[in-house]
Amino acid sequence: MKNFLTSFLAALLAVVVGGMLSTFIWIMILVGAVAASSGPATVVEPHSILTVNLDENITDAPASDPFAQLDLMSMNIDKSLSLYKVLCAIDAAKTDNRIDGIYLRFTGSGTVNSANLEEIRNAIDDFRNESGKFVVAYNETYSQAAYYLASVADRVYLQPEGGLDWHGLSFNVMFYKGLLDKLGIAVEVFRPTACKYKSAVEPYILTQMSEANRRQMSELADSMWATITEAVAQSRGISVEQLNALADNLAVTLPEEALANGMVDGLLYEDQMDDIFAELGAQTARNGSYNFVTLGQYAAQTISAGSFKADRIAIIYAEGDIVDGYGDTSRIYGNSLAELIKSARSDEGIKAVVLRVNSPGGSALASDVIWREMELLRAEKPVIVSMGGYAASGGYYISAPADAIVADNLTLTGSIGVFGIMPSAGGFLKNKLGITFDAVNTNTSADMGSAVRPMTPAERATMMRGVDKVYTTFTNLVSEGRNLPIEKVLDIAGGRVWSGREGIDIGLVDANGGLKSAIAIAADKAAAGDDYRVEEIVEEPTGLAQIFAALNVRATEKYMQTKLGTLFGEYVKIRESVERQGIQTYCPYSVTIE
């Protein structure tokens, strides 16, 4: 027995020590990978050209954990920049005498949502107008997103054998009802009669768009396309009507067609761009070539104005689905974000808060928890909402108490509505897999929500009462927060999605603009003048367990994305829908310009 106990304890100690050593080695590998990726600090030489190549992922919130940019599938670093850092870098370049101009060269494959693309375009336009420096664009091929951004340049060039994509916007919705019917999975949905536009439930009960949804999606697409075409028309001197005709006829696909119709200024190989730089006034370095500095390199050594001032304007980020409880920054956890807002309220050095919302909503309860803290914050100091790619449904719920709401033209907002969803997979499990269930209950509905049987009439009635109550609460809070008559709110609610551009006319938005505009409004309401600094507040993961849990989630997501390809987005929607039982304030749409 003694020998067994000794051997057992030795083995146990070996397992513990081995586990600790393995963890330590992993940490060293990860830290080494991150450190190696950063490389030496970039020195910006005189007469440098700032290159915007979209190589980095442009995110709303900055990374909040040390391994956020690490791709565990390849052990490579996914470069990313927060939108605020990008805007600060472009702003700083205006007065930096080391920067001769900006070169838009889209060689990267980073991601940027439509609203952030709009903000970056506006920042580059300000740079061009206020600095007197050049902005020039070149690429082998232009997607619509790349061309929308490139069109702000003084000159746009295309490779002689390249191409330009210009065909308009299309919103596509995938419907799952046929699949669910074949599998024997029933989905019961609950939404107020007034919420005919609340289309998050449609893929599970229909095989095509309802007329109400088709109408809102068509008008939304028209509004967003108008924003894009009007911006391109102003920059390129081409009428909106002509741009639409070119899209309808696919008339600028070939380089010669793009040149003939004024979409580009010349067809060149990239080595010929040296002559263009010289013509625009750029100067070469001592070795006779041009100095290029990437947006990420330049942002890393840019110090924003007011960095050393005591009074602060805080930016708090609300990014992702809204869910209940506490958690990391991969989603908006109601209690976690509420505590972050509460801490800003109690910090006397923070004179105003900008809440940057990039969320389709989610849990109605978690949205209400956040709403309460927003109300308490507004009672003590100015709070401005800056809307990103979308701030809809629950994302609008938490925005409603703000002193002012600022949205990009390409923001998706509104979707003031609610629904409940309850799947029943008993038929699938029995008929397809041979799995059956049985239970004993102390009361009639003790197993309500088990998802293995249909709901009873009493349970359906209970769910519907909850949905109706949340909708009444939601619309009343919008009425109070926006100072709108309840009749007006009910008219624009119903779950309907609007663009930020449309939001101005219907009273959901106070001003069209980006994050910098929201910060300026916050400073003005706080009477801060120029005597403040901007501080980004993010919730950082604590403890190794939380960090490694986040790493595991990212690795799993990356693996699934590799296996599913373009279907990965639909896989995420289905997975989240299964998780999203109960009453939800959620908008299923996001927009990426391709």
N, C-alpha and C positions, 0 to 999 in steps of 0.2 A: 504493500500500500504506500509505504514511504517513497519507494522508487517511482511508483506511478505518479504520486503527487509532485515529486520533484521534476519528473519529465513533463508533466502537464503544465506546471508553472513556467518551466523553461520555454516550452513551445508557445504558451500564451504571451510571454515576454517577447519572444522573437516576432510573433505576429504584430504586437503593438509597436515594437521598435521598427519593424519592417514597414508597417503602415505609415509611421511618422516620417521615416526616411524617404519613402516613396513620395509622400506629400511634399516634403522639403525639396526633393529633386524636381518634382513637377513645378513647384513655385520658382525654382532657380531657372528652369528651362523657359518658363513663361516670361519671367522678368527679363531674362537675357534676350528673348525674342523681341519684346517690346523695346528694350534699351537699344538693341541693334538696329531696330527699324528707324529710330529717331535720328541716328547719325549725328555728326557734328553740327553745331549751330551754323546756319547760313549767314554769310556776310553779304549784305546788299551793296554791290559795287556802284559807283557813279555811272549814270547813263544805262541803267538796267531797264528791261522791259518786263512788266508784270504779265505773266501768262495765266490765263484762265482756261484750263483744259478739261474741267469737269471730271478730273481723275478721282477727286475726293467725293465721298458721300456727304452731301450737305444736309445736316440734320437740324431740327429745331433746338433740341436740348444738347448741351455738351455731354461727352461721355462721363459717366459718374462712377465707373470702377476702373481699376488699372488695366484690366484685360478686355475692355469693351471692344477694342478694335482688332482683337486676335481671332483669326479664323482657325478653329481647331482642326478642321478637315485638312487644311494645307499647311498649317503653322505659318501662314503669311499674315501680314498686318493689313487689315482693310482701312485705308486712310479715310478719315472723316473730319469734318469741320463743322462747328456750330454756325448757324446762320448769322448770329450776332458778330462772331469773329470775322466772318467773310465781309459783312457790311462795314465793320470797323477798319479792316484792311484796305478796302477800296476807298473809303473816306480818307484814310491817312495818306494814301498814294496821291491824292489831289495836290497836297502841299509838300510832298517829299521830293526834294530836288534831285534825288538819286533815281527817280522813276521818270523815264521819258514818255511812256505811254503804256497802253494795254493791248495785248495780243490775244484774241479769242481763237483758240486752237483746240478743237474738241477731239482729242485723241483718247480720252479716258472713257470708262464705263461706269462712273459713279452714278448715284441716284440723287434726284432732287425733285421734290413735288412741285406742282404747277404754281402754287402761291409763292413758294420760295424762289422759283425761277423768275417770277414777276418782280419780286423785291430785288434780286440781284441785277436784273435788267435795268430797273429804275436807278439803282445805285451807280451802275456803269454810265447811264445816261447823264446823271448828275456830275460824275467825274468828267465826262467829255465836255459838258457845257460850262462847268465852273473852273476847270483847270486850264483849259486851252490846249491840253495834251491830246495826242491822237489815240483813237481806238480803231483797230483793224482786225478783221476776221478772215480766217482761212480754214478750209477743210476739204477732204477728198469727197465726202458726201455730207449732206445736211439732213438730219431728221427735222420734223416740224418744230420740236422743242429747241434743237440747236439753232435752227434758222430764226425762230422767234427771238432768241437771245442775240444771235449774230447781227440781226437787222439793225440793232442800235448803233453799230459801228459806223465810222466815217466811210469806210470802204469794206466791201465783202468780196472775197475771192474764192474761186472754186477750181479744183483740179480739172484739167482738160478732159479727162475720161471719167470724171466723177458723176454725181447726180444730186438732185434736190427732191425731197419728199414734200409735196404740198397737195393735200387731198381733203382737208377738213377734219372735224372731230366726229367720233362715233362712240356712243356709250353702249356697251354690250352687257347683258345680264344672263347668267347661266341659271337654268331652272332644274330642280332636282325631283319634282313630283313624280315623273315617270320612273325614275330610279327607285324612289321610296315605295311606289306602288308595287314594283317588281319584287322588292325585298320584303314587302309586307310590313313596312314601318309606317305607322300613322302619326301625323303631326296635327295637334289641335292648336289653333291660334286664337287669340283674344285681342281685339282692338275696338276702341270706341267707334260708334257709327260715324262720328265726325272725322275720324282719322282715315279717310279714304286714300290719302297720299302716303300713308305709312307703309311703304312697300317692302320693308325688311322681311316680311313674312311671305311675300308672294312666291319666291322660288320653291317653297315647300307645299303650296296649295294650288298653284297655277302652272301652266306650261308656256305662258307668254305674258307680256306686260298687260296689266289692266289699262283701261282707257285713261284713268286718272294718272297712273304712273307714266304712261306714254306721253301724256301732255306735259307733265312737269319735267321729264327728262329731256324732251324736245326743246322746251323753252330754256332749260338750263344750258343745254349744249349751244343753242343759238346765242345766249348771253356770253358764254365763255369764248366762243369763236369770234364774237364781235369785239371782245377785249383784245384778242390776239391780232385780228386783221386791222383794227384801228391803229394799234401800236405800230405794226409793220407799215401800214399806209403812210403814217406820219413820218416815219424814219426814211422810207424808200421813195416817197413821192409818187406812190401808185395808189389809185383810188380803191376803196373797199370793194366796189362793184367789179373792178378788174381783177382784184385778188380772188374773189369768189368765182369769177369766170375761169380763171387759171386753174383753180382747184377742181371745178366741175369737169373741165376738159382734160385734166391731168397734163396740162400744156407746158409745164416747166421741168419735166423729169430729166431731160437731157441737158448737159452743160450749155450747149448752144442756145437752147430754148430759154434757159434761165437768164443768160446774158441778153438775149434779144428782147426779153420782156422786163428788163430792169431789176431783176431779183438779185443779180450779182454785178460787180463792176469789172470783172476780168476773169479770164481762165489762165491760170498759172500753175507751174510746178512749184513746190515749196522753196526750192533753192532760189527761185526768182523773187521771193518775198524780200530778200535782202535789198533789192533795188527799191522796193516800196517803202521799207523802213527808212532808207536814206532819203527818199523823196519827202517823207513825212517829218524829217528832222531828227530821227534817232541817230545817235553817235556810237561808233564802235569802241570797244575796249582797246587796251594797249596791244593785244594780240591780233587786232584787226577784225575780230568777230563780235557779234552782238551778245550782250549779257542778258540771260533770261532768268527770272526768278519766279517760281510757281506761287500760286495763291496760298498754298499751305505753308511754304517756307516763309513767305512775307508775313503772313498772319501770325506766325509763331514768334516773331520778334517785334511785333507792333504793340506799342503801349497805348491804350486808349486814353483820350483826353480826360482829365479829372481823376486819374488813377490814385492820386495820393490825397484826395480830399476826404474829409471825415463823413459828411452827410452823403447818404446813399439813396439811389433809386434802385430797388431790387427787381430783378426779373425772376419769376418763379415759373417753372415749366409744367404744363399739364399735357402730357403726350401719351397717346395710346388709348386703348379701351378702358372704360371706367368699371372697376370691380370693387367688391366689398372688402373691408378689413385693412390689414397692413401687409406690405410686401415691398419688393424691390422696384426699380425704376423701369422694368420692362412693360409695365402697365400703369394706369392711374389707380392706385389703391386709395379708396375714399378716406379712410382714417389717417393714412400716411400723409396725403396731400393736405388734409385739414390741419394736421399738426404743423406742417411746414408754413402754412399761411398764418397760423396762430403765432408761431415764433417770429414771423416778420411783423405782426401786429404789436408784439410786446417789445420789439427792438427799437429803442428810441432813436438810434442813428439812422434808421430807415425812414425816409420822409414820404415816400410813395412807393407803390407796388405796381408792376406790370405783370399780369398773368398772361403768359403766352399759351394759348390753347390750340392744340392740334389733335383733336379727338372726335371720333364718331359717336361718343357716348357709351352707354352700357347700362349698368345697374342703376335703377331709379333711386334706390335707397342710398347708395354711395354718392350719387349726384346731390342728393339732399343734404348729406353730411357736409360735403364741400360747400354747398350753397350757404349753409348757416355760417361757416367761418368767413366766407366772402362778405356776408352782411355785417358781421362784427368788425371786419377789417375796414369796410367802407365807413363805418360810424366813427372811426378814429383817424384815418388818413386816406388820401386819394388812392383809388385802385382803378387801373385801366386794363382792359382786355385787348390783347393783340391776337387776332385770329390767323392761324396758319393755313395749311392745306384744307382742313375742315374743322369746324367747330359747330357741330350739328347735334340735334337731339340732346342727350345728356351733356354734350359739349356746350350747347347753348344754355342749358339749365344752369350750369355753374358760371356762365358768363353774365347772365341777366342782371345780377346785383351791381355790376361795375358802374362807376361814374361815367365812363365813356367806353364805347366799343369801336375798335378800329379793325377793318378787314381788308384784305387784298381783293381786287376785282375777281380773281380766280378762286377765291375761298368758297367752299361749300358751307352753307350755314342754315339756320332755321331747323327744319325737321322737328317742329314742336309737336310732339305726339308720343304715344306710348303703345306698347303691345305686350302681350304675354304669349309664351310658346311652351308647349308641353308635348314632347314626343312619347310615343308608346311603341316599344320594340318587342312586345310579347309575341306577336304573330311571327316576326322575323326569327326570333330565337327558337320558337317551337317548330315552325315549318321548314326553316332552312338549316338549323343547327341541332334540332332535337332537344333543346333545353327548355324545361318547364319550371314553373315556380309555384309554390304554395305558401300560405302564411296563416297565422292566427292574429286577430286584431282585438284589442280591447274596445275599440270604438269603430263606427262605420267607416270613417276615412283615415284610420290610423296609418295606412300605407299610402296615403296620397303623395303623389310625386315620385313613386317608385319607378316610373317609366316602363313598367312591364304589363300594365293594364290600362284600358281606357278610363277616362275620368267619368264620375257619376254626375247626374244633373246638378246635385247640390254643390259638388266641387267646381263645376263649370260656373255656376252662379257666383260662388265665392271669388273665383279668379276674376270674373268680369267686374264685380264690385271693386276689387282692388285696382284694376286697370282704370276704371272710370274715376276713382278717387285720385289716382296719380295724375291723370290728365287734367282734372279740375285744379289740382294744386299747381301743376306745371304752368298752365295758362294764366292763373291768377298771379303767380310769381313773376312771370314775364310782364304782365300788365302793370304790376307795382314797380318792378325794376326799371322798365322802359318808359314809365309814365304814359302808357297808352290805354285807351278805353278797352274794357274786356271784349266788347263787340269787335273792335279792330283786331285784337289778338286772335280771337276765334276765326276771323276771316282769313288771316294769313297763316294760321296754324294747320291743324289737320294732318300733321306729319309732312307737310310740303317742304321740299328742299329748294333753297334759293342760292343764287350766287352772291358774293359780296357786293358786286356791282348793283344787283337788284335790291340788296338789303338796305341801301340808302333810301330808296323811294318808299319802302314799306315800313320804315322805322325800326328795323332790327339792328341797324348799324348806324353809327354817328359819322364816320368818316372812312373813306377809302385810303389806305396807306399801309405801310409795313411796320415792322418792329421799331425802327428808329422814330417813326411818326408817333407811335404810342409812347415811347420814352419821352419825347418832347412834350406831349400833352401832360404826362404825369409830372414832369418837372414844372410845367407852367401852373398846374393846379396846386402843387406844393409850394409855389412861389420860391423855387430854388434858384432861379436865374441860371447862371453858369457855375454856381458853387456847389457841385455835386459830382459824384462818381457813380458809375453803373456797376452793380454787383450781381452776377448770376448765381442764384441759389439752387443747388441740386441736392437731392437726397442721395447720399452715398451708401453703398452696401456696407454692412458691418459684419466682421467675422469671416473666417475662411469658409464656413459652411455655406453662407449666402453667396459668396463670390464663386465657389465651385458649382453651386446650384445654377447660377446664372451662366457659367461656362458650359454646363451640361445642356441647358436649354438651347444655347446658341449652336452647339455642335449638332444637336438633334435637328434643329430647324435647317441648318446648312445641309445636312445629309438628305433630308426630305426634299429640299429645294433641288438638289442635284439629281435625285431620282425622278421627281415629278416634272421638272422643267416649268413650262408655262402654266401647268395645272396646279402649281404650288399655291397660288393665290386662292383657287377654289377649294383646295384641301384645307387651308387655314379658315376660310369662311365656314365650311361644314363643321370643322372641329370646334370652332368658337360657338356655332349655333347649338351644338350638343351641350356645351358648357353653359349656354345662356338660357337656362330654364328660368321660369318665373317672370316677373314684370320688368320690362326693359324700356329705357329711353335710348334707342340706338338707331343710327343711320348707316345703312350697309354700303354706301358709295364713297369712293375716292376717285380722284381724277389724276391721271398722268398723261401729259402731252407727248405723243410719240412721233 
